[in-house]
Amino acid sequence: QPLATFDPGFVNTAVCHSSITYIDGEAGVLEYRGYPIADLAEHSTYLEVAYLLLHGELPNAAQLAQWELEVTEHRMLPDKLKTVLAGFPYDAHPMTILMASVAAFFSFYPDAQNFDDPDARYLNITRLIAKMPTLAAFAYRKGKAKPYINPDDSYGYCHNFLQMLFKQNERRYHADPRLIRAMEVLFILHADHEQNCSTNAVRSVASSGNDLFTSCSAGIGALHGPLHGGANEAVLKMLREIGSVDRVPEFIEGVKAGKTRMMGFGHRVYKNYDPRAKIIKKSVEDVFEVTGVNPLLRVALELEKHGLEDDYFVSRRLYPNVDFYSGLIYEALGFPPEMFTVLFAVPRTSGWAAQYQEFITDSEQKIVRPKQIYTGYQTRSYVPMEARD
Ligand code: CMC
């Protein structure tokens, strides 16, 4: 047999042809279906972008209205899922709740197995995108021992999410429009990112013939890790541990000595400023206008300054990534750190669904089965128990 190419982390292996998301990591470019991320973040809503990812084109007004209606219709969770939620310990990580509940969706919607039927596929994609905010809000409120709040059909996707999370009483909930817009922008920026670790997990699990829900629950598991979606939670922890601007140089020395990593810095693909980080940095200002400034922002800005100037980071081409500033916004919006990765998973669902759909309809695809380079023993004689040391 010819020796397989050794490529840990698939750094140099393309596993698919894809027309969804384009990244030029050298130039710091990110486009969905050919549209620059900055334009989408400025002009679109999250559901518009989800439609774009799924259909390949931006919706016209009638198509968008229809899509919003379909998503709104499917926001409720199956009643019995509340029994599943009740079984988790009160301090269960919301990502664990999300992962298990999305897997459990398959038992409520077994028609997801008919993924070759475009109508069944579309229905289940709609269900998943519609229910993710509800699930995320329920997971959050369970941890706080607060009663669940059902979706309110009169609110848009992000506003409804905020009200399911934070509504304090029966009065209608009105979030500041600037906060709702910041949420839309964050959701747009997180919607897809081509063949990252979680998308690869979704495609791999789909490759053995799995439904959308089982495949996306694998994606949620992959996203949970601190080197992927969990980095935004890790950034806040890092900022809090550093605590003040005068302790930044000591922290940087620790990073250079290999004691720790600067979370929210570096990226497998971007060897330039992550275009999402640029947009988020602007949103930080908008959000802090409403909520007041988080003092940790000064620590983050100082870290970034060192990172952009210090030879250690410059020579390795390490720049702030999407997670560097997002945690500061999430905290200002009132989210506890364990919810940060959930706020990545909810919008990434549209990307996973688009990638799942592309995979399922791609005749080039096969079951994923990488090779290995075996380094163990050659064949040897079996040793009976009495003859073993
Ligand atoms: N802090 C300090 N050193 C770093 C960092 C960092 N954040 N990232 C990479 N390096 C160093 C690394 O030690 C290595 O140095 P050397 O060549 O001397 O051994 C060099 O840079 C290359 O690193 P790598 O680990 O081979 O790079 P990778 O492409 O495998 O890893 C990464 C990419 C994102 C996992 C990594 O940069 C990292 O751990 N960053 C911190 C975690 C983080 O912010 N993750 C979020 C990624 S963006 C959102 C997402 O995808 O979910």
Residues whose N, C-alpha, C, O or C-beta is under 5 A from the ligand:
A	BS01	CMC	P226 L227 H228 G229 A231 V255 T260 R261 M262 M263 G264 F265 G266 H267 R268 R316 N321 V322 D323
